[in-house]
Amino acid sequence: MNLEVHNWGLNVENVQIDAIGSSSIFLIGDNEEIKLSSFYDTPPESYTVGNLIPLAPPVA
């Protein structure tokens, strides 16, 4: 995927970050290139593939 964003005249005065996730990125400034990658670190035998069990009864 190619994504090109132009933020000409962007001024950042204040930033407050309350929480982040393990796959987060926070950038202010110019970047020529960003490469994203991911991996699944859980062994295949530790997860179940199939239907999800609902945690709450359906709303009538």
Biopython code that builds the backbone (N, CA, C, O; Angstrom):
import numpy as np
from Bio.PDB.StructureBuilder import StructureBuilder

atoms = [
    (1, "MET", "N", (0.846, -1.161, 0.000)),
    (1, "MET", "CA", (0.000, 0.000, 0.000)),
    (1, "MET", "C", (0.898, 1.233, 0.000)),
    (1, "MET", "O", (1.842, 1.313, 0.785)),
    (2, "ASN", "N", (0.616, 2.165, -0.852)),
    (2, "ASN", "CA", (1.313, 3.443, -0.882)),
    (2, "ASN", "C", (0.364, 4.513, -0.370)),
    (2, "ASN", "O", (-0.756, 4.649, -0.862)),
    (3, "LEU", "N", (0.814, 5.266, 0.611)),
    (3, "LEU", "CA", (0.009, 6.331, 1.208)),
    (3, "LEU", "C", (0.849, 7.590, 1.232)),
    (3, "LEU", "O", (1.955, 7.595, 1.771)),
    (4, "GLU", "N", (0.329, 8.651, 0.654)),
    (4, "GLU", "CA", (1.048, 9.918, 0.631)),
    (4, "GLU", "C", (0.178, 10.981, 1.287)),
    (4, "GLU", "O", (-0.955, 11.213, 0.866)),
    (5, "VAL", "N", (0.711, 11.623, 2.316)),
    (5, "VAL", "CA", (-0.026, 12.623, 3.082)),
    (5, "VAL", "C", (0.786, 13.908, 3.087)),
    (5, "VAL", "O", (1.994, 13.877, 3.322)),
    (6, "HIS", "N", (0.143, 15.021, 2.834)),
    (6, "HIS", "CA", (0.784, 16.332, 2.883)),
    (6, "HIS", "C", (0.117, 17.151, 3.979)),
    (6, "HIS", "O", (-1.073, 17.457, 3.897)),
    (7, "ASN", "N", (0.867, 17.497, 4.981)),
    (7, "ASN", "CA", (0.371, 18.319, 6.086)),
    (7, "ASN", "C", (1.095, 19.655, 6.090)),
    (7, "ASN", "O", (1.701, 20.027, 7.095)),
    (8, "TRP", "N", (1.040, 20.365, 5.003)),
    (8, "TRP", "CA", (1.716, 21.647, 4.916)),
    (8, "TRP", "C", (1.080, 22.617, 5.884)),
    (8, "TRP", "O", (-0.144, 22.728, 5.951)),
    (9, "GLY", "N", (1.903, 23.315, 6.628)),
    (9, "GLY", "CA", (1.398, 24.304, 7.577)),
    (9, "GLY", "C", (0.866, 23.695, 8.858)),
    (9, "GLY", "O", (0.116, 24.351, 9.580)),
    (10, "LEU", "N", (1.229, 22.468, 9.159)),
    (10, "LEU", "CA", (0.766, 21.811, 10.380)),
    (10, "LEU", "C", (1.602, 22.292, 11.560)),
    (10, "LEU", "O", (2.831, 22.233, 11.525)),
    (11, "ASN", "N", (0.933, 22.762, 12.595)),
    (11, "ASN", "CA", (1.604, 23.206, 13.823)),
    (11, "ASN", "C", (1.055, 22.410, 15.001)),
    (11, "ASN", "O", (-0.155, 22.389, 15.228)),
    (12, "VAL", "N", (1.932, 21.761, 15.746)),
    (12, "VAL", "CA", (1.541, 20.983, 16.919)),
    (12, "VAL", "C", (1.948, 21.773, 18.148)),
    (12, "VAL", "O", (3.128, 22.061, 18.349)),
    (13, "GLU", "N", (0.961, 22.125, 18.975)),
    (13, "GLU", "CA", (1.259, 22.909, 20.169)),
    (13, "GLU", "C", (1.256, 22.076, 21.440)),
    (13, "GLU", "O", (2.059, 22.331, 22.338)),
    (14, "ASN", "N", (0.379, 21.092, 21.542)),
    (14, "ASN", "CA", (0.268, 20.309, 22.765)),
    (14, "ASN", "C", (-0.176, 18.899, 22.411)),
    (14, "ASN", "O", (-1.076, 18.714, 21.592)),
    (15, "VAL", "N", (0.450, 17.913, 23.021)),
    (15, "VAL", "CA", (0.103, 16.513, 22.802)),
    (15, "VAL", "C", (-0.038, 15.841, 24.152)),
    (15, "VAL", "O", (0.836, 15.973, 25.009)),
    (16, "GLN", "N", (-1.130, 15.122, 24.347)),
    (16, "GLN", "CA", (-1.319, 14.339, 25.566)),
    (16, "GLN", "C", (-1.657, 12.919, 25.145)),
    (16, "GLN", "O", (-2.630, 12.692, 24.427)),
    (17, "ILE", "N", (-0.856, 11.967, 25.591)),
    (17, "ILE", "CA", (-1.069, 10.558, 25.282)),
    (17, "ILE", "C", (-1.419, 9.861, 26.586)),
    (17, "ILE", "O", (-0.625, 9.844, 27.527)),
    (18, "ASP", "N", (-2.619, 9.285, 26.631)),
    (18, "ASP", "CA", (-3.071, 8.602, 27.846)),
    (18, "ASP", "C", (-2.690, 7.125, 27.864)),
    (18, "ASP", "O", (-2.423, 6.568, 28.929)),
    (19, "ALA", "N", (-2.663, 6.489, 26.702)),
    (19, "ALA", "CA", (-2.322, 5.071, 26.632)),
    (19, "ALA", "C", (-1.888, 4.747, 25.215)),
    (19, "ALA", "O", (-2.260, 5.445, 24.272)),
    (20, "ILE", "N", (-1.109, 3.700, 25.063)),
    (20, "ILE", "CA", (-0.698, 3.238, 23.742)),
    (20, "ILE", "C", (-0.871, 1.732, 23.681)),
    (20, "ILE", "O", (-0.932, 1.058, 24.710)),
    (21, "GLY", "N", (-0.948, 1.218, 22.483)),
    (21, "GLY", "CA", (-1.024, -0.216, 22.272)),
    (21, "GLY", "C", (0.307, -0.759, 21.795)),
    (21, "GLY", "O", (1.229, 0.005, 21.509)),
    (22, "SER", "N", (0.409, -2.060, 21.709)),
    (22, "SER", "CA", (1.677, -2.672, 21.325)),
    (22, "SER", "C", (1.993, -2.463, 19.851)),
    (22, "SER", "O", (3.145, -2.611, 19.444)),
    (23, "SER", "N", (1.006, -2.125, 19.055)),
    (23, "SER", "CA", (1.268, -1.875, 17.630)),
    (23, "SER", "C", (0.905, -0.430, 17.305)),
    (23, "SER", "O", (0.072, -0.170, 16.437)),
    (24, "SER", "N", (1.535, 0.500, 18.004)),
    (24, "SER", "CA", (1.243, 1.919, 17.827)),
    (24, "SER", "C", (2.439, 2.642, 17.233)),
    (24, "SER", "O", (3.585, 2.213, 17.368)),
    (25, "ILE", "N", (2.140, 3.746, 16.577)),
    (25, "ILE", "CA", (3.190, 4.628, 16.097)),
    (25, "ILE", "C", (2.701, 6.056, 16.282)),
    (25, "ILE", "O", (1.559, 6.380, 15.957)),
    (26, "PHE", "N", (3.568, 6.900, 16.802)),
    (26, "PHE", "CA", (3.251, 8.310, 17.015)),
    (26, "PHE", "C", (4.404, 9.121, 16.463)),
    (26, "PHE", "O", (5.527, 9.042, 16.960)),
    (27, "LEU", "N", (4.123, 9.895, 15.442)),
    (27, "LEU", "CA", (5.171, 10.656, 14.779)),
    (27, "LEU", "C", (4.748, 12.109, 14.630)),
    (27, "LEU", "O", (3.593, 12.403, 14.319)),
    (28, "ILE", "N", (5.685, 13.006, 14.852)),
    (28, "ILE", "CA", (5.517, 14.414, 14.498)),
    (28, "ILE", "C", (6.762, 14.780, 13.721)),
    (28, "ILE", "O", (7.876, 14.653, 14.230)),
    (29, "GLY", "N", (6.586, 15.223, 12.518)),
    (29, "GLY", "CA", (7.733, 15.593, 11.704)),
    (29, "GLY", "C", (7.710, 14.890, 10.369)),
    (29, "GLY", "O", (6.733, 14.231, 10.011)),
    (30, "ASP", "N", (8.793, 15.036, 9.638)),
    (30, "ASP", "CA", (8.900, 14.470, 8.298)),
    (30, "ASP", "C", (9.524, 13.085, 8.353)),
    (30, "ASP", "O", (10.427, 12.822, 9.146)),
    (31, "ASN", "N", (9.031, 12.222, 7.509)),
    (31, "ASN", "CA", (9.564, 10.868, 7.373)),
    (31, "ASN", "C", (9.603, 10.519, 5.903)),
    (31, "ASN", "O", (8.607, 10.662, 5.194)),
    (32, "GLU", "N", (10.737, 10.067, 5.454)),
    (32, "GLU", "CA", (10.856, 9.658, 4.065)),
    (32, "GLU", "C", (10.147, 8.329, 3.819)),
    (32, "GLU", "O", (9.490, 8.143, 2.795)),
    (33, "GLU", "N", (10.287, 7.417, 4.764)),
    (33, "GLU", "CA", (9.743, 6.080, 4.556)),
    (33, "GLU", "C", (9.435, 5.444, 5.894)),
    (33, "GLU", "O", (10.211, 5.561, 6.843)),
    (34, "ILE", "N", (8.297, 4.768, 5.966)),
    (34, "ILE", "CA", (7.931, 4.001, 7.158)),
    (34, "ILE", "C", (7.640, 2.576, 6.704)),
    (34, "ILE", "O", (6.812, 2.356, 5.821)),
    (35, "LYS", "N", (8.309, 1.629, 7.299)),
    (35, "LYS", "CA", (8.063, 0.225, 6.978)),
    (35, "LYS", "C", (7.374, -0.429, 8.167)),
    (35, "LYS", "O", (7.885, -0.415, 9.287)),
    (36, "LEU", "N", (6.221, -0.994, 7.906)),
    (36, "LEU", "CA", (5.460, -1.663, 8.946)),
    (36, "LEU", "C", (5.596, -3.166, 8.791)),
    (36, "LEU", "O", (5.580, -3.688, 7.676)),
    (37, "SER", "N", (5.729, -3.852, 9.901)),
    (37, "SER", "CA", (5.785, -5.306, 9.872)),
    (37, "SER", "C", (5.151, -5.832, 11.143)),
    (37, "SER", "O", (5.029, -5.120, 12.140)),
    (38, "SER", "N", (4.755, -7.071, 11.089)),
    (38, "SER", "CA", (4.155, -7.688, 12.269)),
    (38, "SER", "C", (4.443, -9.184, 12.241)),
    (38, "SER", "O", (4.778, -9.755, 11.203)),
    (39, "PHE", "N", (4.306, -9.785, 13.385)),
    (39, "PHE", "CA", (4.450, -11.225, 13.468)),
    (39, "PHE", "C", (3.522, -11.728, 14.562)),
    (39, "PHE", "O", (3.167, -10.994, 15.484)),
    (40, "TYR", "N", (3.143, -12.972, 14.447)),
    (40, "TYR", "CA", (2.245, -13.593, 15.407)),
    (40, "TYR", "C", (3.109, -14.452, 16.317)),
    (40, "TYR", "O", (3.621, -15.488, 15.894)),
    (41, "ASP", "N", (3.274, -14.024, 17.570)),
    (41, "ASP", "CA", (4.227, -14.701, 18.442)),
    (41, "ASP", "C", (3.610, -15.800, 19.307)),
    (41, "ASP", "O", (4.290, -16.352, 20.172)),
    (42, "THR", "N", (2.342, -16.123, 19.089)),
    (42, "THR", "CA", (1.698, -17.189, 19.843)),
    (42, "THR", "C", (1.818, -18.495, 19.055)),
    (42, "THR", "O", (1.508, -18.519, 17.864)),
    (43, "PRO", "N", (2.253, -19.560, 19.685)),
    (43, "PRO", "CA", (2.370, -20.835, 18.960)),
    (43, "PRO", "C", (1.009, -21.311, 18.454)),
    (43, "PRO", "O", (-0.004, -21.092, 19.119)),
    (44, "PRO", "N", (0.971, -21.951, 17.299)),
    (44, "PRO", "CA", (-0.310, -22.374, 16.708)),
    (44, "PRO", "C", (-1.141, -23.276, 17.619)),
    (44, "PRO", "O", (-2.370, -23.243, 17.550)),
    (45, "GLU", "N", (-0.508, -24.073, 18.461)),
    (45, "GLU", "CA", (-1.270, -24.998, 19.307)),
    (45, "GLU", "C", (-1.962, -24.302, 20.482)),
    (45, "GLU", "O", (-2.736, -24.940, 21.195)),
    (46, "SER", "N", (-1.701, -23.013, 20.699)),
    (46, "SER", "CA", (-2.278, -22.334, 21.862)),
    (46, "SER", "C", (-3.536, -21.542, 21.546)),
    (46, "SER", "O", (-4.093, -20.913, 22.446)),
    (47, "TYR", "N", (-4.002, -21.546, 20.313)),
    (47, "TYR", "CA", (-5.236, -20.832, 20.003)),
    (47, "TYR", "C", (-6.196, -21.753, 19.277)),
    (47, "TYR", "O", (-5.790, -22.730, 18.648)),
    (48, "THR", "N", (-7.475, -21.427, 19.374)),
    (48, "THR", "CA", (-8.535, -22.219, 18.774)),
    (48, "THR", "C", (-9.102, -21.467, 17.584)),
    (48, "THR", "O", (-9.443, -20.289, 17.683)),
    (49, "VAL", "N", (-9.198, -22.160, 16.459)),
    (49, "VAL", "CA", (-9.801, -21.573, 15.271)),
    (49, "VAL", "C", (-11.219, -22.108, 15.187)),
    (49, "VAL", "O", (-11.426, -23.321, 15.176)),
    (50, "GLY", "N", (-12.191, -21.220, 15.128)),
    (50, "GLY", "CA", (-13.580, -21.640, 15.041)),
    (50, "GLY", "C", (-14.498, -20.506, 15.435)),
    (50, "GLY", "O", (-14.098, -19.342, 15.423)),
    (51, "ASN", "N", (-15.717, -20.837, 15.781)),
    (51, "ASN", "CA", (-16.703, -19.837, 16.152)),
    (51, "ASN", "C", (-16.351, -19.202, 17.505)),
    (51, "ASN", "O", (-15.823, -19.864, 18.399)),
    (52, "LEU", "N", (-16.649, -17.931, 17.631)),
    (52, "LEU", "CA", (-16.455, -17.246, 18.882)),
    (52, "LEU", "C", (-17.650, -17.487, 19.801)),
    (52, "LEU", "O", (-18.787, -17.573, 19.337)),
    (53, "ILE", "N", (-17.398, -17.592, 21.066)),
    (53, "ILE", "CA", (-18.472, -17.780, 22.044)),
    (53, "ILE", "C", (-18.924, -16.414, 22.517)),
    (53, "ILE", "O", (-18.103, -15.639, 23.007)),
    (54, "PRO", "N", (-20.231, -16.086, 22.384)),
    (54, "PRO", "CA", (-20.693, -14.775, 22.821)),
    (54, "PRO", "C", (-20.558, -14.610, 24.330)),
    (54, "PRO", "O", (-20.819, -15.543, 25.090)),
    (55, "LEU", "N", (-20.151, -13.424, 24.756)),
    (55, "LEU", "CA", (-19.974, -13.144, 26.177)),
    (55, "LEU", "C", (-21.245, -12.634, 26.826)),
    (55, "LEU", "O", (-21.340, -12.630, 28.053)),
    (56, "ALA", "N", (-22.210, -12.209, 26.058)),
    (56, "ALA", "CA", (-23.467, -11.707, 26.614)),
    (56, "ALA", "C", (-24.611, -12.274, 25.773)),
    (56, "ALA", "O", (-24.443, -12.544, 24.584)),
    (57, "PRO", "N", (-25.776, -12.450, 26.403)),
    (57, "PRO", "CA", (-26.918, -12.945, 25.622)),
    (57, "PRO", "C", (-27.355, -11.903, 24.593)),
    (57, "PRO", "O", (-27.176, -10.707, 24.821)),
    (58, "PRO", "N", (-27.919, -12.330, 23.476)),
    (58, "PRO", "CA", (-28.355, -11.372, 22.465)),
    (58, "PRO", "C", (-29.459, -10.459, 23.007)),
    (58, "PRO", "O", (-30.286, -10.878, 23.816)),
    (59, "VAL", "N", (-29.456, -9.224, 22.553)),
    (59, "VAL", "CA", (-30.469, -8.250, 22.988)),
    (59, "VAL", "C", (-31.734, -8.477, 22.189)),
    (59, "VAL", "O", (-31.696, -8.566, 20.961)),
    (60, "ALA", "N", (-32.865, -8.571, 22.893)),
    (60, "ALA", "CA", (-34.148, -8.836, 22.220)),
    (60, "ALA", "C", (-34.769, -7.592, 21.667)),
    (60, "ALA", "O", (-35.847, -7.650, 21.075)),
]
sb = StructureBuilder()
sb.init_structure("model")
sb.init_model(0)
sb.init_chain("A")
sb.init_seg("    ")
for serial, (resi, resn, name, xyz) in enumerate(atoms, 1):
    if name == "N":
        sb.init_residue(resn, " ", resi, " ")
    sb.init_atom(name, np.array(xyz, "f"), 0.0, 1.0, " ", f" {name:<3s}", serial, name[0])
structure = sb.get_structure()
